[in-house]
Amino acid sequence: MADFFEPEREVPPGPFFEADQLLDLTSKIAVNAIGEGSGRMAFRQIGDARSHNLQILHEVYEPGADTGETLLQHPSSEGGYVVEGELEVTVDAEIRVLRAGEAYLFDSRQPHRFRNLSDNKTIVISACTPPYL
């Protein structure tokens, strides 16, 4: 229903995108997907995820950012690469702090959570198929 009231988003067709052409999904994620999390997070999508059946995100987690105690679950596969900083990733019962240069890949139907427990900003490039948001 919220999508009905959002202004129509113009998504460039690609195949190349300037930094200011990435689609800001931060408010959509905070309201619909994460909800109870804390700390500032920013999520920007490359292109039209639905038409490509692939969602690629540039994610920024400020210190203290947390997707919430209630673990996320959705019917997708997702992976990501930590470009800068460190990110605690929980997948089911496994927990690991990933640092720049490390990555994750899992079935998103497994309960999962992302947290930046450090004092520095964390940047991640992630992909999800089919698109989650």
N, C-alpha and C positions, 0 to 999 in steps of 0.2 A: 504494500500500500504506500509506503514511503516513497518508492520509486515514482509513483504516479504524481506526487507533488514536487519532486525535484525538477529543476529546469533541465531541458534537453541538453545533453552533453555532446559537444562536437568532438569527434575523435578523428584525427587526421588518418587518411588511408595508409600512410607509410609508403614505401618500406623503411624510411628513415624518419627519425623524430628528434627535434630540437629539445633541449632541456625543459623549456616552457610549454611543450606540447604534451608532456606526460599528464595523465589524468589523475587528479588528486582524489583519492578514495578515503582519506583520513576520517572524515566525518561519517561516512557510510560504515566504516569498520568499527569505529568507536560506538556507534549507536546500534548497529545490527549484529555484528559478529562477535565483538569482544565484550562490550557492555560493562562488566564489573572491573576491568583492569585498571591499573593506575599508572601514573607517569605519562609523559608525552611521547606519542608515537606518530610517525608520519608515513603514509603509504601512497606511492605514486605508481600508476599502471602504465605500461608501454602499450599503446595502440588499443585496438578493439579485441578484447579477450574472447568474447563470445564468437565472433566470426572466425577466429583462429583456433578455438577450443583450447586455448593456452593463455594463462594469465601470468604475466611477468611483472614483478613488483620491485621497486626500489624502496627499501624499508629503512627508516631511521628510528632507533630506540634511544631516547635520552636516558641519562642515569635514573634508575628506579622504575623504568617502564616495565610493565607486567601485563600479560594478557588476561590474568585473573586466576583465582584458585579453582574455578570451575574449568576443567580441561575442555579444549575445543575438539570438535569432531565434525567431519563433513565428508561426503563421498567424492574424494579426489585422491590423487597422488601429489605429493609436494616435496620440493627440494629447495635448498638454498646454500649460498656461499657467503661466508662472513668476510666482508671487504675490509672492515675497520672495527677495532674494539673486540669485545667478547660478549657472547650471548649464551645464557643457560637455556638449553632445549630439553624439554621433558617429552618423551614418547612412551606412552603406557607406563611401565614401571622403571624405565631407564632414564637417567638424568646425566647430562654432560654439559660442561662449559666449553663452548667452541670459541676459538680465537681466530684472528685474521688468518685467512688461508685455509681454514677448515670448513667443512660442509656437512649437510644432512640431506637425507632422502628417505621418505617413508610413506606408507599408506595412511592418508589423513583420516580414515575411519578409526584409526587408533587414537585414543585420547592424547592430546598434546598441549603444550604450553611454552611460551617464550618469555624470558625475563632478562633484563639488563641489570645485573647486580653490581656493576662496576661504577666508578665515578666518572667515566668517560662515555661519550656518544658511541653507539654501535651502528654500523651500516651493513645491510644485508641485501643481496640480490636474490630473489626467490622466484620460483615458478610453480604453478599449480594447474593440473589438468584433470578433469574439466574445471573451468573457472569456478571459484568459490563465491566471489562477490559480484 
